[in-house]
């Protein structure tokens, strides 16, 4: 008797299901960028970032603000995965949870990977996983795609795709990154983030990698070149898993809802970084 078909996530490449025209459409992200509600959300986020970059504190303390933003972003990213540690504990270097340590290492590593992201995204993702999953996965698995069909599901998104199907989806994502697009950085970052989060290509610390890659995309594709926006804090404050499930549905409305979520996360991240600037200004 043949075994029953393996249950798995719906087609994770949701961006491919909402683009217009043929499957060879050269710029599917531009289609997503025009979905109802997306242009307005993206424009609001962009204006928020522009206002942040005019803050007077950044004239003298931009590196310090970026460092604090990265710390808060790493804390938020780990908290989304269930490892919620107060900022004061992180500052005292007293957080020993390997997931938290992985989030901190991934955040620190982003600054060294920026110039490689556009040219060799596969290499960058492998490196992000290697630093994020240290202590969570065997040494030989660090930076390598998962070989098993099952992956942890901390956000209750549903059973993972098989390893073979995941590899195929990842090739599609890498291809998407290699092609030019007229879509704003937020749209590209949203798709990169969602695909990595739902595919869980490594089998450990995938959420940490997904959020790091999303932030790295915002930096390297021009929205936030100084990495000031604590976008992960925005994701933590919003219904993150719910928005990913909407994306997984693959409908234009669901994909648009996810991109709007990501734009809102940027706006909330700007609010967090503005608070950092105000605190520094008060001394």
Buried (B, 14 or more C-beta within 10 A) or exposed (E): EEEEEEEBBEBBBBBBBBBEEEEEEEBBBBBBBEBEEBBEBBEBBBEBBEEBBEBEBBEEBBEBBBBBBBBBBBBBBBBBBEBEBEEEBBEEEEBEBBBBBBBBBBBBBBEEBBEBBEEBBBEBBBBBBBBBBBBBBEEEBBBBBBEEBEBBEBBEBBEBBBBEBBBEBBEBBBEBBEEEBEBBBBBBBBBBBBBBBBBBBBBBBBBBBBBBBBBBBBBBBEBBEBBBBBBBBBBBBBEBBEBBBBBBBBBBEBBBBBBBBBBBBBBBBBBBBBBBBEEBEEE
